[in-house]
């Protein structure tokens, strides 16, 4: 197993459950499960792995050599977060487990428990890369929220009121969720939600409203102002876990759906639809910004022969490799899209003609030098490039100018770069 993988300790004596869980955990390429069947072997595994080695532990509480839940005391002492796998638990026992570092308790009697467990693990793995802002003026309430969210592997930042929250959001930017109280000085939760929604839609930055005032109309008002969800104080840790996880999951699903609408399924590049949306937005920029923008149409030379000679699967693999090469030659402000078939478009921003030519020529030469191994045979491909500045009356006109320059590159022998007439002048 790779040392970079996250170790998950599984303490379970049921062979049936172990078999099912082992199969389910295969979906996580970044996870290395360590299975043990009793308390003694769990002690040995933790000792052998060393401090901080386990990302999380999945615990059966009724073990052959420790039938009264002693295993959770062991993981708590070693500061290993845990998920409890139990047949049944009282409210008192659940509260005890949570006091000992449990993230969640899952009933093994439920036929859907394994699916929920895998969903929870997936959520926790993703949470390591997410940041949540807690906006709450009462220190004790804020620290409770921070503790609950940190237990879910979320990075948490704190703001005392809406004004500080807006300042932090403006400075930091990469925040994935906001939990905000209503009653705060300077800017309350309603006004904070309203202002955040001016810049961040619900699918980009979920907001959960929180209040202890006990009025149902507060929930309605939060939702009308753009909050994704609402929670009343006092709330249980479990309710917070479910609401936060559900809203983060919905946001991920919406963004995945949005990405699928804008991405080419084969190469992962932006598709033609997004290219034109990007281009139309580009033409809302100032003349100076448009003058510093370069558009290039690119075609893989004689690509039909590759498909005819080696098959479409090889052709697809070459398309993917070349797409990856294109991505490596653009910056975050630039854009590369698959226009259709073997044709691509690159938009370079904040550059001039000379620098753009240098970058695109470097790309062209690197593609020509690259060899694709097909059944032991080295296959070379080349690209033709048509380039122009974004000085035409519309994005469509700019595309046509670049396409005409591409036609000239093909007419003059392929594997070359040509400029449109206006860019040459």
C-alpha positions as CSV (number, residue, x, y, z in Angstrom):
1,X,0.0,0.0,0.0
2,X,1.1,3.6,-0.7
3,X,2.4,5.5,2.4
4,X,0.4,8.5,1.2
5,X,-2.9,6.7,1.7
6,X,-5.1,7.4,4.7
7,X,-5.3,4.6,7.2
8,X,-8.8,3.6,8.4
9,X,-8.9,1.2,11.4
10,X,-11.8,-1.2,11.2
11,X,-12.6,-3.0,14.5
12,X,-15.3,-5.6,13.7
13,X,-15.7,-9.3,14.6
14,X,-18.5,-10.2,12.2
15,X,-17.0,-11.9,9.1
16,X,-20.1,-11.1,7.1
17,X,-19.9,-7.4,7.9
18,X,-16.2,-7.3,7.3
19,X,-16.6,-8.9,3.9
20,X,-19.3,-6.4,2.9
21,X,-17.3,-3.4,4.3
22,X,-14.1,-4.5,2.6
23,X,-16.0,-4.5,-0.7
24,X,-17.5,-1.1,-0.1
25,X,-14.3,0.5,0.9
26,X,-12.7,-0.3,-2.4
27,X,-14.3,2.8,-3.9
28,X,-11.8,5.0,-1.9
29,X,-8.5,4.9,-3.7
30,X,-7.0,7.2,-1.1
31,X,-7.9,4.9,1.8
32,X,-6.0,1.9,3.3
33,X,-8.3,-0.1,5.6
34,X,-6.7,-2.0,8.5
35,X,-9.1,-4.8,9.7
36,X,-8.8,-6.2,13.2
37,X,-11.4,-8.5,15.0
38,X,-10.8,-7.7,18.7
39,X,-9.6,-5.2,21.2
40,X,-6.2,-6.8,21.7
41,X,-5.4,-6.6,17.9
42,X,-6.7,-3.1,17.8
43,X,-4.2,-2.1,20.5
44,X,-1.4,-3.8,18.5
45,X,-2.4,-2.1,15.3
46,X,-2.5,1.4,16.8
47,X,0.8,0.8,18.6
48,X,2.4,-0.5,15.3
49,X,1.1,2.4,13.2
50,X,2.3,5.1,15.6
51,X,0.7,8.4,16.8
52,X,-1.6,10.1,14.3
53,X,-1.4,7.3,11.8
54,X,-5.1,6.6,11.6
55,X,-7.5,9.0,9.8
56,X,-10.5,7.5,11.5
57,X,-11.7,4.3,13.2
58,X,-14.9,2.3,12.5
59,X,-15.8,0.6,15.8
60,X,-18.0,-2.4,16.7
61,X,-18.6,-1.9,20.4
62,X,-19.3,-5.5,21.2
63,X,-16.1,-7.4,20.8
64,X,-15.1,-10.9,21.9
65,X,-12.6,-9.6,24.5
66,X,-14.3,-6.2,25.2
67,X,-18.1,-6.4,25.1
68,X,-18.9,-3.2,26.9
69,X,-17.6,-0.6,24.5
70,X,-14.1,-0.4,25.9
71,X,-12.8,0.1,22.3
72,X,-14.0,3.7,22.2
73,X,-12.0,4.6,25.3
74,X,-8.9,3.2,23.5
75,X,-9.4,5.3,20.3
76,X,-10.4,8.4,22.4
77,X,-7.2,8.1,24.4
78,X,-5.2,7.9,21.2
79,X,-7.2,10.9,19.7
80,X,-8.5,8.8,16.8
81,X,-11.9,10.1,15.5
82,X,-14.4,7.3,15.4
83,X,-17.7,6.1,13.8
84,X,-19.6,3.7,15.9
85,X,-21.2,0.6,14.4
86,X,-23.8,-0.5,16.9
87,X,-26.9,-2.8,16.9
88,X,-28.8,-0.4,19.3
89,X,-28.1,2.5,21.5
90,X,-30.0,4.6,24.0
91,X,-29.9,8.4,24.0
92,X,-27.7,8.3,27.0
93,X,-25.2,6.0,25.4
94,X,-25.1,8.1,22.2
95,X,-24.3,11.2,24.2
96,X,-21.5,9.2,25.9
97,X,-20.1,8.1,22.5
98,X,-20.1,11.7,21.2
99,X,-18.3,12.8,24.4
100,X,-15.6,10.3,23.5
101,X,-14.9,11.7,20.0
102,X,-17.4,9.8,17.9
103,X,-18.4,11.5,14.7
104,X,-21.5,9.5,14.1
105,X,-23.3,6.4,15.3
106,X,-24.7,4.0,12.7
107,X,-27.1,1.2,13.4
108,X,-26.0,-2.2,12.0
109,X,-29.6,-3.4,12.0
110,X,-30.5,-1.0,9.2
111,X,-30.1,-2.5,5.7
112,X,-29.1,1.0,4.4
113,X,-26.4,1.4,7.1
114,X,-23.5,0.4,4.9
115,X,-24.6,2.9,2.2
116,X,-24.9,5.6,4.8
117,X,-21.4,4.8,6.2
118,X,-19.8,5.0,2.7
119,X,-21.6,8.3,2.1
120,X,-20.4,9.6,5.4
121,X,-16.8,8.6,4.8
122,X,-16.9,10.2,1.3
123,X,-18.2,13.4,2.9
124,X,-15.5,13.4,5.6
125,X,-12.8,12.9,3.1
126,X,-14.1,15.8,1.0
127,X,-14.5,18.0,4.2
128,X,-10.7,18.0,4.7
129,X,-10.5,20.4,1.8
130,X,-13.4,22.7,2.8
131,X,-13.7,25.8,4.9
132,X,-16.8,26.9,6.9
133,X,-17.3,30.3,8.4
134,X,-19.2,30.5,11.7
135,X,-20.7,34.0,12.3
136,X,-21.9,34.3,15.9
137,X,-21.4,37.1,18.5
138,X,-21.8,34.9,21.6
139,X,-18.5,33.3,22.3
140,X,-19.8,30.1,24.0
141,X,-22.3,29.4,21.1
142,X,-19.6,30.1,18.5
143,X,-17.1,27.7,20.2
144,X,-19.7,24.9,20.3
145,X,-20.3,25.3,16.6
146,X,-16.6,25.4,15.9
147,X,-16.1,22.2,17.9
148,X,-18.9,20.4,16.2
149,X,-17.8,21.4,12.7
150,X,-14.1,20.6,13.4
151,X,-15.1,17.1,14.4
152,X,-16.3,16.7,10.8
153,X,-12.8,17.5,9.5
154,X,-13.9,20.9,8.3
155,X,-11.6,23.9,8.5
156,X,-13.5,26.5,10.5
157,X,-13.0,30.3,10.7
158,X,-14.8,32.6,13.1
159,X,-16.5,36.0,12.8
160,X,-18.1,37.9,15.6
161,X,-20.7,39.6,13.5
162,X,-21.9,40.2,9.9
163,X,-19.5,43.1,9.3
164,X,-16.5,41.0,10.2
165,X,-17.8,38.1,8.1
166,X,-18.1,40.2,5.0
167,X,-14.6,41.5,5.5
168,X,-13.2,38.0,5.9
169,X,-15.2,36.7,2.9
170,X,-13.8,39.5,0.8
171,X,-10.2,38.8,1.9
172,X,-10.3,35.0,1.9
173,X,-12.8,34.2,-0.8
174,X,-12.4,30.4,-0.7
175,X,-15.2,29.7,1.9
176,X,-17.5,26.8,1.2
177,X,-20.3,27.4,3.7
178,X,-21.5,30.0,6.2
179,X,-23.4,29.3,9.4
180,X,-24.8,32.6,10.8
181,X,-26.7,33.6,13.8
182,X,-29.5,36.2,13.4
183,X,-29.1,38.5,16.4
184,X,-25.7,40.2,16.1
185,X,-24.5,43.8,16.4
186,X,-23.6,46.0,13.3
187,X,-24.9,43.6,10.7
188,X,-27.4,40.9,11.6
189,X,-27.9,37.5,10.0
190,X,-30.6,38.7,7.6
191,X,-28.6,41.5,6.2
192,X,-25.5,39.3,6.0
193,X,-27.4,36.8,4.0
194,X,-28.8,39.4,1.7
195,X,-25.4,41.0,1.0
196,X,-23.7,37.6,0.5
197,X,-26.3,36.6,-2.1
198,X,-25.4,39.7,-4.2
199,X,-22.1,38.0,-5.1
200,X,-22.5,34.3,-4.3
201,X,-25.5,32.2,-5.5
202,X,-26.9,29.4,-3.4
203,X,-25.1,26.7,-5.4
204,X,-21.7,28.4,-4.8
205,X,-21.9,29.3,-1.1
206,X,-24.6,27.6,1.0
207,X,-25.8,29.6,4.1
208,X,-27.4,28.0,7.1
209,X,-29.3,30.5,9.4
210,X,-29.2,29.9,13.1
211,X,-31.3,31.5,15.9
212,X,-32.5,30.8,19.4
213,X,-35.3,33.3,19.4
214,X,-37.9,30.5,18.8
215,X,-39.9,32.2,16.1
216,X,-40.9,30.3,13.0
217,X,-41.0,33.4,10.9
218,X,-37.2,33.8,11.3
219,X,-36.7,30.6,9.4
220,X,-39.0,31.8,6.6
221,X,-37.2,35.1,6.4
222,X,-33.8,33.6,6.3
223,X,-34.9,31.3,3.5
224,X,-36.5,34.1,1.5
225,X,-33.3,36.2,1.7
226,X,-31.4,33.3,0.2
227,X,-30.3,30.9,3.0
228,X,-30.2,27.3,2.0
229,X,-31.3,26.0,5.3
230,X,-32.2,26.9,8.9
231,X,-31.6,25.4,12.3
232,X,-33.1,26.4,15.7
233,X,-31.1,26.6,19.0
234,X,-30.7,24.5,20.9
235,X,-29.8,21.8,18.4
236,X,-28.1,18.4,18.8
237,X,-24.7,17.6,17.3
238,X,-26.4,15.0,15.1
239,X,-28.9,17.5,13.6
240,X,-26.0,19.8,12.8
241,X,-24.0,17.0,11.2
242,X,-27.0,16.0,9.0
243,X,-27.8,19.5,7.9
244,X,-24.2,20.6,7.2
245,X,-23.5,17.3,5.3
246,X,-26.7,17.5,3.3
247,X,-26.2,21.1,2.2
248,X,-22.5,20.5,1.3
249,X,-23.6,17.3,-0.7
250,X,-26.3,19.2,-2.5
251,X,-23.9,21.9,-3.5
252,X,-21.4,19.4,-4.8
253,X,-24.1,17.6,-6.9
254,X,-25.3,20.9,-8.3
255,X,-21.8,22.0,-9.3
256,X,-21.1,18.5,-10.8
257,X,-24.2,18.8,-12.9
258,X,-23.2,22.3,-13.9
259,X,-19.7,21.2,-14.8
260,X,-21.1,18.3,-16.9
261,X,-23.1,20.9,-18.9
262,X,-19.9,22.9,-19.6
263,X,-17.3,20.2,-19.9
264,X,-16.5,17.9,-22.8
265,X,-17.1,14.3,-21.7
266,X,-14.0,12.8,-23.3
267,X,-11.3,15.3,-22.7
268,X,-12.6,17.2,-19.6
269,X,-11.9,20.5,-21.4
270,X,-14.6,23.2,-21.6
271,X,-17.1,22.5,-24.4
272,X,-18.3,24.6,-27.3
273,X,-21.3,25.9,-25.2
274,X,-19.0,27.3,-22.5
275,X,-16.6,28.7,-25.0
276,X,-19.2,30.9,-26.5
277,X,-20.5,32.1,-23.1
278,X,-16.9,32.9,-22.1
279,X,-16.4,34.7,-25.4
280,X,-19.6,36.7,-25.2
281,X,-18.6,37.8,-21.6
282,X,-15.1,38.7,-23.0
283,X,-16.7,41.2,-25.3
284,X,-18.2,43.1,-22.4
285,X,-14.6,44.0,-21.3
286,X,-13.0,47.3,-22.2
287,X,-11.3,47.8,-25.6
288,X,-7.9,47.7,-23.9
289,X,-8.6,44.3,-22.3
290,X,-9.9,42.9,-25.6
291,X,-6.8,44.2,-27.4
292,X,-4.7,42.2,-24.9
293,X,-6.7,39.0,-25.7
294,X,-5.6,36.4,-28.2
295,X,-7.8,33.7,-29.7
296,X,-6.3,30.6,-31.4
297,X,-8.1,27.9,-33.3
298,X,-6.2,24.6,-33.4
299,X,-6.7,21.5,-35.5
300,X,-4.9,18.1,-35.2
301,X,-3.4,17.4,-38.6
302,X,-4.7,14.4,-40.6
303,X,-6.6,13.1,-37.5
304,X,-9.0,11.1,-39.7
305,X,-6.0,9.0,-40.8
306,X,-5.2,8.2,-37.2
307,X,-8.8,6.9,-36.6
308,X,-8.8,5.0,-39.9
309,X,-5.4,3.4,-39.3
310,X,-5.4,2.7,-35.5
311,X,-9.1,2.9,-34.5
312,X,-11.2,5.4,-32.7
313,X,-10.0,4.2,-29.2
314,X,-6.5,5.2,-30.1
315,X,-7.8,8.4,-31.6
316,X,-9.6,9.2,-28.3
317,X,-6.5,8.5,-26.3
318,X,-4.5,10.9,-28.4
319,X,-7.2,13.5,-28.1
320,X,-7.0,13.2,-24.3
321,X,-3.2,13.4,-24.3
322,X,-3.2,16.5,-26.5
323,X,-5.9,18.1,-24.4
324,X,-3.7,17.6,-21.3
325,X,-0.8,19.2,-23.1
326,X,-3.0,22.2,-24.0
327,X,-4.0,22.6,-20.3
328,X,-0.4,22.7,-19.3
329,X,0.2,25.7,-21.5
330,X,-2.5,28.0,-20.2
331,X,-2.9,30.0,-17.0
332,X,-5.9,30.2,-14.7
333,X,-7.1,33.4,-16.5
334,X,-6.9,31.7,-19.9
335,X,-9.3,29.2,-21.4
336,X,-9.0,26.1,-23.5
337,X,-12.0,24.3,-25.1
338,X,-12.8,21.5,-27.4
339,X,-14.6,23.1,-30.3
340,X,-15.6,19.8,-31.9
341,X,-13.9,16.6,-33.2
342,X,-10.2,17.3,-33.4
343,X,-10.6,21.1,-33.3
344,X,-9.8,23.2,-30.2
345,X,-9.8,26.8,-29.2
346,X,-7.5,28.6,-26.8
347,X,-8.1,32.1,-25.4
348,X,-5.1,33.8,-23.9
349,X,-5.7,36.9,-21.8
350,X,-3.5,39.8,-20.8
351,X,-0.9,39.1,-23.4
352,X,0.5,40.6,-26.6
353,X,0.9,39.1,-30.1
354,X,4.6,38.4,-29.7
355,X,4.2,36.6,-26.4
356,X,1.2,34.7,-27.7
357,X,3.1,33.5,-30.8
358,X,6.0,32.4,-28.6
359,X,3.6,30.4,-26.3
360,X,1.6,28.8,-29.1
361,X,4.8,27.9,-31.1
362,X,6.2,26.3,-28.1
363,X,3.0,24.3,-27.7
364,X,3.0,23.3,-31.4
365,X,6.6,22.1,-31.3
366,X,6.1,20.1,-28.1
367,X,3.1,18.3,-29.7
368,X,5.2,17.5,-32.8
369,X,8.0,16.2,-30.7
370,X,5.8,14.0,-28.6
371,X,5.5,10.3,-29.6
372,X,2.4,8.2,-28.9
373,X,3.1,4.5,-28.4
374,X,0.5,2.4,-30.3
375,X,1.0,-1.4,-30.3
376,X,4.8,-0.8,-30.0
377,X,4.8,1.7,-32.8
378,X,5.6,5.4,-32.2
379,X,2.9,7.6,-33.7
380,X,3.6,11.3,-34.2
381,X,1.0,14.0,-34.7
382,X,1.1,17.7,-35.4
383,X,-1.2,20.7,-35.0
384,X,-2.1,23.7,-37.1
385,X,-2.9,27.0,-35.5
386,X,-4.8,30.1,-36.6
387,X,-4.4,33.1,-34.3
388,X,-6.0,36.6,-34.1
389,X,-6.5,39.4,-31.6
390,X,-9.9,40.0,-30.1
391,X,-10.3,43.3,-32.0
392,X,-13.2,42.3,-34.2
393,X,-16.8,43.6,-33.8
394,X,-18.1,40.4,-32.1
395,X,-16.9,37.1,-30.7
396,X,-18.3,35.3,-33.7
397,X,-16.3,37.6,-36.0
398,X,-13.2,36.9,-34.0
399,X,-13.8,33.2,-34.2
400,X,-14.2,33.4,-38.0
401,X,-11.0,35.4,-38.3
402,X,-9.1,32.8,-36.3
403,X,-10.7,30.0,-38.3
404,X,-9.6,31.7,-41.6
405,X,-6.1,31.9,-40.3
406,X,-6.3,28.2,-39.4
407,X,-7.4,27.5,-43.0
408,X,-4.3,29.3,-44.2
409,X,-2.1,27.2,-41.9
410,X,-3.6,24.1,-43.4
411,X,-3.3,25.4,-47.0
412,X,0.4,26.2,-46.5
413,X,1.3,22.7,-45.4
414,X,0.0,22.2,-41.9
415,X,2.1,22.0,-38.7
416,X,2.4,25.7,-38.6
417,X,0.9,28.9,-37.1
418,X,-0.7,31.7,-39.1
419,X,-2.2,35.1,-38.1
420,X,-5.3,36.7,-39.5
421,X,-4.7,39.8,-41.7
422,X,-5.7,42.3,-39.1
423,X,-3.4,40.9,-36.5
424,X,-0.5,40.9,-39.0
425,X,-1.2,44.6,-39.8
